[in-house]
Every structure is written in structure tokens, then in C-alpha cells.
Amino acid sequence: MRQDADTGKRDLIFLDESGFAPTMPTCYAWSRIGQRAVVPREDTRNRRVNVLGAQIAGTAPDLLWQRTCGKVDATVLLEFVCTRIAGLRGGAGALELAADGLGIEAIPVWERARPCMVVLDNASAHTSRVFKGRQGQLAKIGVELFYLPPRSPELNDIELVWRQAKYQDYPQRAQTSTDAIGEAVDRAMLRQRDRIRRTAPHFTQAA
């Protein structure tokens, strides 16, 4: 898979979800000698922002994400894959028509410009019938799914993105509202995207 991505035959996409709370964990802090470091703490009830992300590896490295204050379930996941990853106009609602040609007059049989392999773990949203049950149709439009072995997060490259976004690029540890969390998430993910676009081609050439 990695070789196909490096040669441009297909895109390799690492997909996962992560959550951002009003108060993020603090590993360490600096303070003046003789003064105690104080980190504000916000109430976390119903104020969490969840983020669905896709890291694209290969000749055109990129990072896609979508944030929500609700749960990232199979329906949200399928819509994200159809619209953001596959680029299917009409999203999940048009998947059956575009994949099987059932609405050929309105929506022609359609395929992603370059086929891709989406790598994901075995979370409940990923393995539910709503999402995994459309695996055949997704393959017809150029999106294949590859499920990692259980309990192997180290094999999903986007885990490093989450770690860096939370511990290096998150502007401050406490946010006072869900809007502020969302803005902080976008800033952190933009930094990650810029880093991926800037550095990944060098790794591809080295490989």
C-alpha cells in the first residue's frame, strides 16, 4: 500500500476520530522560581468537540478534518468519506446511484480521480452495518477500506497527528466555550496540515 502511494498509483489515507475537551491534559508547565504554576480548569460536561480526520499519504500529502459537538457515528463517518475523501457530489445520499448506475440519467456511474485505500481501526462506527455495509459501493467509486488488527493504534499514522495537535499546536490548555474549542482545534489542525504538506514530499523522495 505504501509503495503504491509513493508512486502515485493510489492514495493511502489514515482515518480516525479524536476528542478535544475544554481543559486539555497538561504534561508540564513553567513558572517563576518560588511561584506555583496554575492551569485553569473548565467544566467538561456537554462541551466536548469531536474531530473526524483523514491524513492523506503519497504524492499529494494532505490533512482533512471535520469537527462536531455531537457524536461521530457511522452516518457522520459515511458522509465524511463520501464528500471529503471521495469527492462525491451529493454525499452518502448519492452513493448507491453513483456506484451502481441506478440513476444514470441524473447521476452517472462515478469514480474518484485516483483510487484510495482508507486505513481505519475497529471502532464501532467503523464496523457498523451503516458504514461497513457500504464497503462494496465505496470500492466501486474508488474508495477501498483496510481494517487494522485489533489493539494496534501504532499502525495508524494519524495518531501522531492527534498527539501533536493536542500537545504541541493547541494554543492554550483551557477554553471557555465550545466555539473557542472549535477555533483552537482548527488552528492546531491547520498547523498540522501545513507541516504535512511541507515535509511529507521529502520523506516520499527519501523512500
TIRO-2110 file (N, C-alpha, C; in Angstrom, 1 decimal):
// TIRO-2110
0.8, -1.2, 0.0, N, 1, A
0.0, 0.0, 0.0, CA, 1, A
0.9, 1.3, 0.0, C, 1, A
1.9, 1.3, 0.9, N, 2, A
2.7, 2.5, 0.9, CA, 2, A
3.5, 2.7, -0.4, C, 2, A
3.9, 1.6, -1.0, N, 3, A
4.6, 1.8, -2.3, CA, 3, A
3.7, 2.4, -3.4, C, 3, A
2.5, 1.9, -3.4, N, 4, A
1.5, 2.4, -4.4, CA, 4, A
1.3, 3.9, -4.2, C, 4, A
1.2, 4.3, -2.9, N, 5, A
1.0, 5.7, -2.5, CA, 5, A
2.2, 6.6, -3.0, C, 5, A
3.4, 6.0, -2.7, N, 6, A
4.6, 6.8, -3.1, CA, 6, A
4.8, 7.0, -4.6, C, 6, A
4.3, 6.0, -5.3, N, 7, A
4.4, 6.1, -6.8, CA, 7, A
3.2, 6.7, -7.5, C, 7, A
2.2, 7.1, -6.7, N, 8, A
1.1, 7.8, -7.3, CA, 8, A
0.0, 6.9, -7.8, C, 8, A
0.1, 5.6, -7.6, N, 9, A
-0.9, 4.7, -8.1, CA, 9, A
-2.3, 4.9, -7.4, C, 9, A
-2.2, 5.1, -6.1, N, 10, A
-3.3, 5.4, -5.3, CA, 10, A
-3.0, 6.2, -4.1, C, 10, A
-3.9, 6.8, -3.4, N, 11, A
-3.7, 7.5, -2.2, CA, 11, A
-3.9, 6.5, -1.0, C, 11, A
-3.1, 6.7, 0.0, N, 12, A
-3.2, 6.0, 1.2, CA, 12, A
-3.7, 7.0, 2.3, C, 12, A
-4.8, 6.7, 2.9, N, 13, A
-5.5, 7.6, 3.8, CA, 13, A
-5.7, 7.0, 5.2, C, 13, A
-5.2, 7.6, 6.2, N, 14, A
-5.3, 7.1, 7.6, CA, 14, A
-6.5, 7.9, 8.2, C, 14, A
-7.5, 7.2, 8.7, N, 15, A
-8.7, 7.9, 9.2, CA, 15, A
-8.9, 7.5, 10.7, C, 15, A
-9.4, 8.5, 11.4, N, 16, A
-9.6, 8.2, 12.9, CA, 16, A
-10.4, 9.4, 13.4, C, 16, A
-10.9, 9.3, 14.7, N, 17, A
-11.6, 10.3, 15.4, CA, 17, A
-10.8, 10.6, 16.7, C, 17, A
-11.0, 11.8, 17.2, N, 18, A
-10.4, 12.2, 18.5, CA, 18, A
-11.3, 13.3, 19.1, C, 18, A
-11.2, 13.4, 20.4, N, 19, A
-12.0, 14.4, 21.1, CA, 19, A
-11.1, 15.5, 21.8, C, 19, A
-11.7, 16.7, 21.8, N, 20, A
-11.0, 17.8, 22.5, CA, 20, A
-11.9, 18.4, 23.5, C, 20, A
-11.4, 18.4, 24.8, N, 21, A
-12.2, 18.9, 25.9, CA, 21, A
-11.9, 20.3, 26.2, C, 21, A
-12.8, 21.0, 27.0, N, 22, A
-12.5, 22.4, 27.4, CA, 22, A
-11.2, 22.6, 28.2, C, 22, A
-10.8, 21.5, 28.9, N, 23, A
-9.5, 21.6, 29.6, CA, 23, A
-8.7, 20.4, 29.1, C, 23, A
-7.6, 20.6, 28.4, N, 24, A
-6.8, 19.5, 27.8, CA, 24, A
-5.7, 19.1, 28.9, C, 24, A
-5.3, 17.9, 28.8, N, 25, A
-4.2, 17.4, 29.8, CA, 25, A
-3.0, 18.3, 29.7, C, 25, A
-2.4, 18.6, 30.9, N, 26, A
-1.2, 19.4, 30.9, CA, 26, A
0.0, 18.5, 31.4, C, 26, A
0.9, 18.2, 30.6, N, 27, A
2.0, 17.3, 30.9, CA, 27, A
3.1, 18.0, 31.8, C, 27, A
3.3, 19.3, 31.5, N, 28, A
4.3, 20.0, 32.3, CA, 28, A
4.0, 21.5, 32.1, C, 28, A
4.5, 22.3, 32.9, N, 29, A
4.4, 23.8, 32.9, CA, 29, A
5.6, 24.5, 33.5, C, 29, A
5.8, 25.7, 33.0, N, 30, A
6.9, 26.5, 33.5, CA, 30, A
6.3, 27.6, 34.5, C, 30, A
7.1, 27.9, 35.5, N, 31, A
6.7, 29.0, 36.4, CA, 31, A
8.0, 29.7, 36.9, C, 31, A
7.8, 30.9, 37.4, N, 32, A
8.9, 31.6, 38.0, CA, 32, A
9.4, 30.9, 39.3, C, 32, A
10.6, 31.1, 39.7, N, 33, A
11.1, 30.5, 40.9, CA, 33, A
10.3, 31.0, 42.1, C, 33, A
9.8, 30.1, 42.9, N, 34, A
9.1, 30.4, 44.1, CA, 34, A
7.6, 30.7, 43.8, C, 34, A
7.1, 30.5, 42.6, N, 35, A
5.7, 30.7, 42.3, CA, 35, A
5.2, 29.4, 41.7, C, 35, A
4.0, 29.0, 42.1, N, 36, A
3.3, 27.8, 41.7, CA, 36, A
2.6, 28.1, 40.4, C, 36, A
2.8, 27.2, 39.4, N, 37, A
2.1, 27.3, 38.1, CA, 37, A
0.6, 26.9, 38.3, C, 37, A
-0.3, 27.7, 37.8, N, 38, A
-1.7, 27.4, 37.9, CA, 38, A
-2.3, 27.3, 36.5, C, 38, A
-3.0, 26.2, 36.3, N, 39, A
-3.6, 26.0, 35.0, CA, 39, A
-5.1, 26.0, 35.2, C, 39, A
-5.9, 26.9, 34.5, N, 40, A
-7.3, 26.9, 34.7, CA, 40, A
-8.0, 25.6, 34.3, C, 40, A
-9.1, 25.3, 34.9, N, 41, A
-9.8, 24.1, 34.5, CA, 41, A
-11.3, 24.5, 34.3, C, 41, A
-11.8, 24.0, 33.2, N, 42, A
-13.2, 24.3, 32.8, CA, 42, A
-14.1, 23.1, 33.0, C, 42, A
-15.4, 23.3, 33.2, N, 43, A
-16.3, 22.2, 33.3, CA, 43, A
-16.4, 21.5, 31.9, C, 43, A
-16.3, 20.2, 31.9, N, 44, A
-16.3, 19.4, 30.6, CA, 44, A
-17.7, 18.9, 30.2, C, 44, A
-18.7, 19.0, 31.0, N, 45, A
-20.0, 18.5, 30.7, CA, 45, A
-20.6, 19.1, 29.4, C, 45, A
-20.9, 18.2, 28.5, N, 46, A
-21.5, 18.6, 27.2, CA, 46, A
-20.8, 19.7, 26.5, C, 46, A
-19.5, 19.8, 26.6, N, 47, A
-18.7, 20.8, 25.9, CA, 47, A
-17.6, 20.2, 25.2, C, 47, A
-17.6, 19.0, 24.9, N, 48, A
-16.5, 18.3, 24.1, CA, 48, A
-16.7, 18.5, 22.6, C, 48, A
-15.6, 18.7, 21.9, N, 49, A
-15.6, 18.8, 20.5, CA, 49, A
-15.0, 17.6, 19.9, C, 49, A
-15.7, 16.9, 19.0, N, 50, A
-15.1, 15.7, 18.4, CA, 50, A
-14.7, 16.0, 17.0, C, 50, A
-13.6, 15.4, 16.6, N, 51, A
-13.0, 15.7, 15.3, CA, 51, A
-12.8, 14.4, 14.5, C, 51, A
-13.2, 14.4, 13.3, N, 52, A
-13.0, 13.3, 12.4, CA, 52, A
-11.9, 13.7, 11.4, C, 52, A
-10.8, 13.0, 11.3, N, 53, A
-9.7, 13.4, 10.5, CA, 53, A
-9.2, 12.3, 9.5, C, 53, A
-8.6, 12.7, 8.4, N, 54, A
-8.1, 11.8, 7.4, CA, 54, A
-6.7, 12.4, 6.9, C, 54, A
-5.7, 11.6, 7.2, N, 55, A
-4.4, 12.0, 6.7, CA, 55, A
-4.0, 11.3, 5.4, C, 55, A
-3.8, 12.1, 4.4, N, 56, A
-3.5, 11.5, 3.1, CA, 56, A
-2.0, 11.4, 2.9, C, 56, A
-1.5, 10.2, 2.6, N, 57, A
-0.1, 10.0, 2.3, CA, 57, A
0.1, 9.7, 0.8, C, 57, A
1.2, 10.0, 0.3, N, 58, A
1.5, 9.7, -1.1, CA, 58, A
2.1, 10.9, -1.8, C, 58, A
1.9, 11.1, -3.0, N, 59, A
2.4, 12.1, -3.8, CA, 59, A
1.8, 13.5, -3.6, C, 59, A
0.6, 13.5, -3.0, N, 60, A
-0.1, 14.7, -2.7, CA, 60, A
-0.6, 14.7, -1.2, C, 60, A
0.4, 14.7, -0.3, N, 61, A
0.0, 14.6, 1.2, CA, 61, A
-0.9, 15.8, 1.6, C, 61, A
-1.8, 15.4, 2.5, N, 62, A
-2.8, 16.5, 2.9, CA, 62, A
-3.4, 16.0, 4.2, C, 62, A
-4.2, 16.9, 4.8, N, 63, A
-4.9, 16.5, 6.0, CA, 63, A
-6.3, 17.1, 5.9, C, 63, A
-7.3, 16.3, 6.1, N, 64, A
-8.7, 16.7, 6.1, CA, 64, A
-9.3, 16.5, 7.5, C, 64, A
-10.2, 17.4, 7.9, N, 65, A
-10.9, 17.2, 9.2, CA, 65, A
-12.3, 17.8, 9.2, C, 65, A
-13.1, 17.3, 10.1, N, 66, A
-14.4, 17.9, 10.3, CA, 66, A
-14.7, 17.8, 11.8, C, 66, A
-15.1, 18.9, 12.4, N, 67, A
-15.4, 18.9, 13.8, CA, 67, A
-16.9, 19.0, 14.1, C, 67, A
-17.3, 18.4, 15.2, N, 68, A
-18.7, 18.4, 15.6, CA, 68, A
-18.8, 18.4, 17.1, C, 68, A
-19.9, 19.0, 17.6, N, 69, A
-20.1, 18.9, 19.1, CA, 69, A
-20.9, 17.7, 19.4, C, 69, A
-21.4, 16.9, 18.4, N, 70, A
-22.1, 15.7, 18.6, CA, 70, A
-21.2, 14.5, 18.4, C, 70, A
-21.8, 13.3, 18.4, N, 71, A
-21.1, 12.1, 18.3, CA, 71, A
-20.7, 11.8, 16.9, C, 71, A
-19.5, 11.3, 16.7, N, 72, A
-19.1, 10.8, 15.3, CA, 72, A
-19.6, 9.4, 15.2, C, 72, A
-20.8, 9.2, 14.6, N, 73, A
-21.3, 7.9, 14.4, CA, 73, A
-21.1, 7.4, 13.0, C, 73, A
-21.7, 6.3, 12.6, N, 74, A
-21.5, 5.7, 11.3, CA, 74, A
-22.1, 6.6, 10.2, C, 74, A
-23.2, 7.3, 10.5, N, 75, A
-23.8, 8.2, 9.5, CA, 75, A
-22.9, 9.4, 9.2, C, 75, A
-22.3, 10.0, 10.2, N, 76, A
-21.4, 11.1, 10.0, CA, 76, A
-20.1, 10.6, 9.3, C, 76, A
-19.7, 9.4, 9.7, N, 77, A
-18.5, 8.9, 9.1, CA, 77, A
-18.7, 8.6, 7.6, C, 77, A
-19.8, 8.0, 7.2, N, 78, A
-20.1, 7.7, 5.8, CA, 78, A
-20.2, 9.0, 5.0, C, 78, A
-20.8, 10.0, 5.5, N, 79, A
-20.9, 11.3, 4.8, CA, 79, A
-19.6, 11.9, 4.6, C, 79, A
-18.7, 11.8, 5.6, N, 80, A
-17.4, 12.4, 5.5, CA, 80, A
-16.6, 11.7, 4.4, C, 80, A
-16.6, 10.4, 4.4, N, 81, A
-15.9, 9.6, 3.4, CA, 81, A
-16.4, 9.9, 2.0, C, 81, A
-17.7, 10.0, 1.9, N, 82, A
-18.3, 10.2, 0.5, CA, 82, A
-18.0, 11.6, 0.0, C, 82, A
-18.1, 12.6, 0.9, N, 83, A
-17.9, 14.0, 0.4, CA, 83, A
-16.5, 14.5, 0.4, C, 83, A
-15.8, 14.3, 1.6, N, 84, A
-14.5, 14.9, 1.7, CA, 84, A
-13.4, 14.0, 1.1, C, 84, A
-13.5, 12.7, 1.2, N, 85, A
-12.5, 11.8, 0.7, CA, 85, A
-12.8, 11.4, -0.7, C, 85, A
-14.0, 10.9, -1.0, N, 86, A
-14.3, 10.5, -2.4, CA, 86, A
-14.6, 11.7, -3.3, C, 86, A
-15.1, 12.8, -2.7, N, 87, A
-15.5, 14.0, -3.5, CA, 87, A
-16.7, 13.7, -4.3, C, 87, A
-17.6, 12.9, -3.8, N, 88, A
-18.9, 12.5, -4.4, CA, 88, A
-19.9, 13.6, -4.2, C, 88, A
-20.3, 14.3, -5.3, N, 89, A
-21.4, 15.3, -5.2, CA, 89, A
-22.7, 14.6, -4.8, C, 89, A
-23.3, 15.2, -3.7, N, 90, A
-24.5, 14.6, -3.2, CA, 90, A
-24.2, 13.7, -2.0, C, 90, A
-22.9, 13.4, -1.7, N, 91, A
-22.6, 12.7, -0.5, CA, 91, A
-23.1, 11.3, -0.4, C, 91, A
-23.4, 10.8, 0.8, N, 92, A
-23.8, 9.5, 1.0, CA, 92, A
-25.2, 9.2, 0.4, C, 92, A
-26.0, 10.2, 0.2, N, 93, A
-27.3, 10.0, -0.4, CA, 93, A
-27.2, 9.6, -1.8, C, 93, A
-26.1, 10.0, -2.5, N, 94, A
-25.9, 9.6, -3.9, CA, 94, A
-25.0, 8.4, -4.1, C, 94, A
-24.5, 7.8, -3.0, N, 95, A
-23.6, 6.7, -3.2, CA, 95, A
-24.1, 5.5, -4.0, C, 95, A
-25.3, 5.1, -3.7, N, 96, A
-25.9, 4.0, -4.4, CA, 96, A
-26.1, 4.3, -5.9, C, 96, A
-26.6, 5.4, -6.2, N, 97, A
-26.8, 5.8, -7.6, CA, 97, A
-25.5, 5.9, -8.3, C, 97, A
-24.5, 6.5, -7.7, N, 98, A
-23.2, 6.7, -8.4, CA, 98, A
-22.4, 5.4, -8.5, C, 98, A
-22.5, 4.5, -7.5, N, 99, A
-21.8, 3.3, -7.6, CA, 99, A
-22.4, 2.3, -8.5, C, 99, A
-23.7, 2.2, -8.5, N, 100, A
-24.4, 1.1, -9.2, CA, 100, A
-25.0, 1.6, -10.5, C, 100, A
-25.0, 2.9, -10.8, N, 101, A
-25.6, 3.4, -12.0, CA, 101, A
-27.1, 3.3, -12.0, C, 101, A
-27.7, 3.3, -10.8, N, 102, A
-29.2, 3.2, -10.8, CA, 102, A
-29.9, 4.4, -11.3, C, 102, A
-29.2, 5.6, -11.1, N, 103, A
-29.8, 6.8, -11.6, CA, 103, A
-29.0, 7.4, -12.7, C, 103, A
-28.7, 6.6, -13.7, N, 104, A
-27.7, 7.0, -14.7, CA, 104, A
-28.1, 8.3, -15.4, C, 104, A
-29.4, 8.6, -15.5, N, 105, A
-29.8, 9.9, -16.1, CA, 105, A
-29.5, 11.1, -15.3, C, 105, A
-29.6, 10.9, -14.0, N, 106, A
-29.3, 12.1, -13.1, CA, 106, A
-27.9, 12.1, -12.6, C, 106, A
-27.4, 10.9, -12.1, N, 107, A
-26.1, 10.8, -11.6, CA, 107, A
-25.4, 9.7, -12.3, C, 107, A
-24.4, 9.9, -13.1, N, 108, A
-23.7, 8.9, -13.9, CA, 108, A
-22.8, 8.0, -12.9, C, 108, A
-22.5, 6.8, -13.4, N, 109, A
-21.5, 6.0, -12.6, CA, 109, A
-20.3, 6.8, -12.4, C, 109, A
-19.8, 6.8, -11.2, N, 110, A
-18.8, 7.8, -10.8, CA, 110, A
-17.6, 7.1, -10.1, C, 110, A
-16.4, 7.6, -10.3, N, 111, A
-15.2, 7.1, -9.6, CA, 111, A
-14.3, 8.2, -9.2, C, 111, A
-13.6, 8.0, -8.1, N, 112, A
-12.7, 9.0, -7.6, CA, 112, A
-11.5, 9.2, -8.6, C, 112, A
-11.0, 10.4, -8.7, N, 113, A
-10.0, 10.7, -9.7, CA, 113, A
-8.8, 9.7, -9.6, C, 113, A
-8.4, 9.5, -8.3, N, 114, A
-7.3, 8.5, -8.1, CA, 114, A
-7.8, 7.6, -7.0, C, 114, A
-7.8, 6.2, -7.2, N, 115, A
-8.3, 5.3, -6.2, CA, 115, A
-7.5, 5.5, -4.9, C, 115, A
-8.1, 5.1, -3.8, N, 116, A
-7.5, 5.3, -2.5, CA, 116, A
-7.8, 4.1, -1.6, C, 116, A
-6.9, 3.9, -0.6, N, 117, A
-7.1, 2.9, 0.4, CA, 117, A
-7.2, 3.6, 1.8, C, 117, A
-8.4, 3.4, 2.4, N, 118, A
-8.6, 4.1, 3.7, CA, 118, A
-8.3, 3.1, 4.8, C, 118, A
-7.3, 3.5, 5.7, N, 119, A
-6.9, 2.6, 6.8, CA, 119, A
-7.6, 3.1, 8.0, C, 119, A
-8.3, 2.2, 8.7, N, 120, A
-9.0, 2.6, 9.9, CA, 120, A
-9.1, 1.4, 10.9, C, 120, A
-9.4, 1.7, 12.2, N, 121, A
-9.4, 0.7, 13.2, CA, 121, A
-10.8, 0.1, 13.3, C, 121, A
-11.0, -0.6, 14.4, N, 122, A
-12.2, -1.4, 14.5, CA, 122, A
-13.2, -0.7, 15.5, C, 122, A
-13.2, 0.6, 15.5, N, 123, A
-14.2, 1.3, 16.4, CA, 123, A
-15.6, 0.9, 15.9, C, 123, A
-16.6, 1.1, 16.8, N, 124, A
-18.0, 0.6, 16.5, CA, 124, A
-18.5, 1.4, 15.3, C, 124, A
-18.3, 2.6, 15.1, N, 125, A
-18.8, 3.4, 13.9, CA, 125, A
-18.2, 2.8, 12.6, C, 125, A
-16.9, 2.4, 12.7, N, 126, A
-16.2, 1.9, 11.5, CA, 126, A
-16.8, 0.5, 11.1, C, 126, A
-17.2, -0.3, 12.0, N, 127, A
-17.6, -1.7, 11.7, CA, 127, A
-19.1, -1.9, 11.7, C, 127, A
-19.9, -0.8, 11.9, N, 128, A
-21.3, -0.9, 11.9, CA, 128, A
-21.8, -1.2, 10.5, C, 128, A
-23.0, -1.8, 10.4, N, 129, A
-23.6, -2.1, 9.1, CA, 129, A
-23.9, -0.9, 8.3, C, 129, A
-24.2, 0.3, 9.0, N, 130, A
-24.4, 1.5, 8.2, CA, 130, A
-23.2, 1.9, 7.4, C, 130, A
-22.0, 1.7, 7.9, N, 131, A
-20.8, 2.1, 7.2, CA, 131, A
-20.2, 0.9, 6.5, C, 131, A
-19.8, -0.1, 7.2, N, 132, A
-19.1, -1.2, 6.6, CA, 132, A
-20.0, -1.9, 5.6, C, 132, A
-21.3, -1.8, 5.8, N, 133, A
-22.2, -2.5, 4.8, CA, 133, A
-22.2, -1.8, 3.4, C, 133, A
-21.6, -0.6, 3.3, N, 134, A
-21.5, 0.1, 2.1, CA, 134, A
-20.1, -0.1, 1.5, C, 134, A
-19.4, -1.0, 2.0, N, 135, A
-18.0, -1.2, 1.6, CA, 135, A
-17.9, -1.5, 0.1, C, 135, A
-18.8, -2.4, -0.4, N, 136, A
-18.8, -2.7, -1.8, CA, 136, A
-19.0, -1.5, -2.7, C, 136, A
-20.0, -0.7, -2.3, N, 137, A
-20.3, 0.5, -3.1, CA, 137, A
-19.2, 1.5, -3.1, C, 137, A
-18.5, 1.7, -1.9, N, 138, A
-17.4, 2.6, -1.8, CA, 138, A
-16.3, 2.1, -2.7, C, 138, A
-16.0, 0.8, -2.8, N, 139, A
-15.0, 0.3, -3.6, CA, 139, A
-15.3, 0.6, -5.1, C, 139, A
-16.5, 0.6, -5.5, N, 140, A
-16.9, 0.9, -6.9, CA, 140, A
-16.6, 2.4, -7.3, C, 140, A
-16.6, 3.3, -6.3, N, 141, A
-16.3, 4.7, -6.6, CA, 141, A
-14.8, 5.0, -6.3, C, 141, A
-14.0, 4.0, -6.0, N, 142, A
-12.6, 4.2, -5.8, CA, 142, A
-12.1, 4.3, -4.4, C, 142, A
-12.9, 3.9, -3.4, N, 143, A
-12.5, 4.0, -2.0, CA, 143, A
-12.6, 2.6, -1.4, C, 143, A
-11.4, 2.0, -1.2, N, 144, A
-11.3, 0.7, -0.5, CA, 144, A
-11.0, 0.9, 1.0, C, 144, A
-11.5, 0.0, 1.8, N, 145, A
-11.3, 0.1, 3.2, CA, 145, A
-10.4, -1.0, 3.7, C, 145, A
-9.4, -0.7, 4.5, N, 146, A
-8.5, -1.6, 5.1, CA, 146, A
-8.5, -1.5, 6.6, C, 146, A
-9.0, -2.6, 7.3, N, 147, A
-9.1, -2.6, 8.7, CA, 147, A
-7.9, -3.1, 9.4, C, 147, A
-7.4, -2.3, 10.4, N, 148, A
-6.2, -2.7, 11.1, CA, 148, A
-6.5, -3.8, 12.1, C, 148, A
-5.5, -4.6, 12.5, N, 149, A
-5.7, -5.6, 13.6, CA, 149, A
-6.2, -4.9, 14.8, C, 149, A
-6.9, -5.7, 15.7, N, 150, A
-7.4, -5.1, 16.9, CA, 150, A
-6.2, -4.6, 17.8, C, 150, A
-6.4, -3.5, 18.6, N, 151, A
-5.5, -3.0, 19.5, CA, 151, A
-4.1, -2.7, 18.9, C, 151, A
-4.1, -2.0, 17.8, N, 152, A
-2.8, -1.7, 17.1, CA, 152, A
-2.9, -0.2, 16.6, C, 152, A
-3.1, 0.7, 17.5, N, 153, A
-3.1, 2.1, 17.1, CA, 153, A
-1.8, 2.6, 16.6, C, 153, A
-0.7, 2.0, 16.9, N, 154, A
0.6, 2.4, 16.4, CA, 154, A
0.7, 2.3, 14.9, C, 154, A
-0.2, 1.5, 14.3, N, 155, A
-0.2, 1.3, 12.8, CA, 155, A
-1.0, 2.4, 12.0, C, 155, A
-1.6, 3.2, 12.8, N, 156, A
-2.4, 4.3, 12.1, CA, 156, A
-1.7, 5.6, 12.3, C, 156, A
-1.1, 6.1, 11.2, N, 157, A
-0.3, 7.3, 11.2, CA, 157, A
-0.9, 8.6, 11.7, C, 157, A
-2.3, 8.6, 11.7, N, 158, A
-2.9, 9.9, 12.1, CA, 158, A
-2.9, 10.0, 13.6, C, 158, A
-2.6, 8.9, 14.4, N, 159, A
-2.4, 9.0, 15.8, CA, 159, A
-1.4, 10.0, 16.2, C, 159, A
-0.3, 10.1, 15.4, N, 160, A
0.7, 11.1, 15.7, CA, 160, A
0.2, 12.5, 15.4, C, 160, A
-0.7, 12.7, 14.4, N, 161, A
-1.3, 14.0, 14.2, CA, 161, A
-2.1, 14.4, 15.4, C, 161, A
-2.9, 13.5, 16.0, N, 162, A
-3.7, 13.9, 17.2, CA, 162, A
-2.8, 14.3, 18.3, C, 162, A
-1.7, 13.5, 18.5, N, 163, A
-0.8, 13.8, 19.6, CA, 163, A
-0.2, 15.2, 19.5, C, 163, A
0.3, 15.5, 18.3, N, 164, A
1.0, 16.8, 18.1, CA, 164, A
0.0, 17.9, 18.2, C, 164, A
-1.2, 17.7, 17.6, N, 165, A
-2.2, 18.7, 17.6, CA, 165, A
-2.6, 19.1, 19.1, C, 165, A
-2.7, 18.1, 19.9, N, 166, A
-3.1, 18.3, 21.3, CA, 166, A
-2.0, 18.8, 22.2, C, 166, A
-0.8, 18.3, 22.0, N, 167, A
0.2, 18.7, 23.0, CA, 167, A
1.2, 19.7, 22.5, C, 167, A
1.3, 20.0, 21.2, N, 168, A
2.2, 20.9, 20.7, CA, 168, A
1.5, 22.2, 20.0, C, 168, A
0.4, 21.9, 19.3, N, 169, A
-0.1, 23.0, 18.5, CA, 169, A
-1.4, 23.6, 19.1, C, 169, A
-1.9, 23.0, 20.1, N, 170, A
-3.1, 23.6, 20.8, CA, 170, A
-2.7, 24.8, 21.5, C, 170, A
-3.3, 26.0, 21.2, N, 171, A
-2.8, 27.3, 21.7, CA, 171, A
-2.8, 27.5, 23.2, C, 171, A
-3.8, 27.0, 23.9, N, 172, A
-3.8, 27.1, 25.3, CA, 172, A
-4.6, 25.9, 25.9, C, 172, A
-4.4, 25.5, 27.1, N, 173, A
-4.9, 24.3, 27.6, CA, 173, A
-6.4, 24.4, 28.0, C, 173, A
-6.9, 25.5, 28.3, N, 174, A
-8.3, 25.7, 28.7, CA, 174, A
-9.0, 26.6, 27.8, C, 174, A
-10.2, 26.2, 27.4, N, 175, A
-11.1, 27.1, 26.6, CA, 175, A
-12.4, 27.2, 27.3, C, 175, A
-13.1, 28.4, 27.1, N, 176, A
-14.2, 28.7, 27.9, CA, 176, A
-15.6, 28.4, 27.2, C, 176, A
-15.5, 28.0, 25.9, N, 177, A
-16.8, 27.7, 25.2, CA, 177, A
-16.5, 26.7, 24.1, C, 177, A
-17.5, 26.1, 23.6, N, 178, A
-17.3, 25.1, 22.5, CA, 178, A
-16.9, 25.8, 21.2, C, 178, A
-17.3, 27.1, 21.1, N, 179, A
-16.8, 27.8, 19.9, CA, 179, A
-15.3, 28.1, 20.0, C, 179, A
-14.8, 28.4, 21.2, N, 180, A
-13.4, 28.6, 21.4, CA, 180, A
-12.6, 27.3, 21.2, C, 180, A
-13.2, 26.2, 21.7, N, 181, A
-12.5, 24.9, 21.4, CA, 181, A
-12.4, 24.6, 19.9, C, 181, A
-13.5, 24.9, 19.2, N, 182, A
-13.5, 24.6, 17.8, CA, 182, A
-12.5, 25.5, 17.1, C, 182, A
-12.4, 26.7, 17.4, N, 183, A
-11.4, 27.6, 16.8, CA, 183, A
-10.0, 27.1, 17.1, C, 183, A
-9.8, 26.7, 18.4, N, 184, A
-8.4, 26.2, 18.8, CA, 184, A
-8.1, 24.9, 18.0, C, 184, A
-9.1, 24.0, 17.8, N, 185, A
-8.9, 22.8, 17.1, CA, 185, A
-8.5, 23.1, 15.6, C, 185, A
-9.2, 24.1, 15.0, N, 186, A
-8.9, 24.4, 13.6, CA, 186, A
-7.5, 25.0, 13.5, C, 186, A
-7.1, 25.8, 14.5, N, 187, A
-5.7, 26.4, 14.4, CA, 187, A
-4.7, 25.3, 14.5, C, 187, A
-4.9, 24.3, 15.5, N, 188, A
-4.0, 23.2, 15.6, CA, 188, A
-3.9, 22.3, 14.4, C, 188, A
-5.1, 22.0, 13.8, N, 189, A
-5.1, 21.2, 12.6, CA, 189, A
-4.5, 21.9, 11.4, C, 189, A
-4.7, 23.2, 11.3, N, 190, A
-4.1, 23.9, 10.2, CA, 190, A
-2.6, 23.8, 10.3, C, 190, A
-2.0, 23.9, 11.5, N, 191, A
-0.6, 23.8, 11.7, CA, 191, A
-0.1, 22.4, 11.2, C, 191, A
-0.9, 21.4, 11.6, N, 192, A
-0.6, 20.0, 11.3, CA, 192, A
-0.6, 19.9, 9.8, C, 192, A
-1.7, 20.4, 9.1, N, 193, A
-1.8, 20.3, 7.7, CA, 193, A
-0.6, 20.9, 6.9, C, 193, A
-0.3, 22.1, 7.4, N, 194, A
0.8, 22.8, 6.8, CA, 194, A
2.1, 22.0, 6.9, C, 194, A
2.3, 21.4, 8.1, N, 195, A
3.5, 20.6, 8.3, CA, 195, A
3.6, 19.4, 7.4, C, 195, A
2.4, 18.8, 7.3, N, 196, A
2.3, 17.6, 6.4, CA, 196, A
2.6, 17.9, 5.0, C, 196, A
2.0, 19.0, 4.5, N, 197, A
2.2, 19.4, 3.1, CA, 197, A
3.6, 19.8, 2.8, C, 197, A
4.3, 20.4, 3.8, N, 198, A
5.6, 20.9, 3.6, CA, 198, A
6.7, 19.8, 3.7, C, 198, A
6.5, 18.8, 4.6, N, 199, A
7.6, 17.9, 4.9, CA, 199, A
7.4, 16.5, 4.3, C, 199, A
6.1, 16.1, 4.0, N, 200, A
5.9, 14.7, 3.5, CA, 200, A
6.6, 14.4, 2.2, C, 200, A
6.6, 15.4, 1.2, N, 201, A
7.3, 15.1, -0.1, CA, 201, A
8.8, 14.7, 0.1, C, 201, A
9.4, 15.2, 1.1, N, 202, A
10.8, 14.9, 1.3, CA, 202, A
11.0, 13.4, 1.8, C, 202, A
10.0, 13.0, 2.6, N, 203, A
10.0, 11.6, 3.1, CA, 203, A
9.7, 10.6, 1.9, C, 203, A
8.8, 11.1, 1.0, N, 204, A
8.5, 10.3, -0.1, CA, 204, A
9.7, 10.1, -1.0, C, 204, A
10.4, 11.2, -1.3, N, 205, A
11.6, 11.1, -2.1, CA, 205, A
12.7, 10.2, -1.5, C, 205, A
12.8, 10.3, -0.2, N, 206, A
13.8, 9.5, 0.5, CA, 206, A
13.4, 8.0, 0.4, C, 206, A
12.1, 7.7, 0.5, N, 207, A
11.7, 6.3, 0.4, CA, 207, A
12.0, 5.8, -1.0, C, 207, A
END
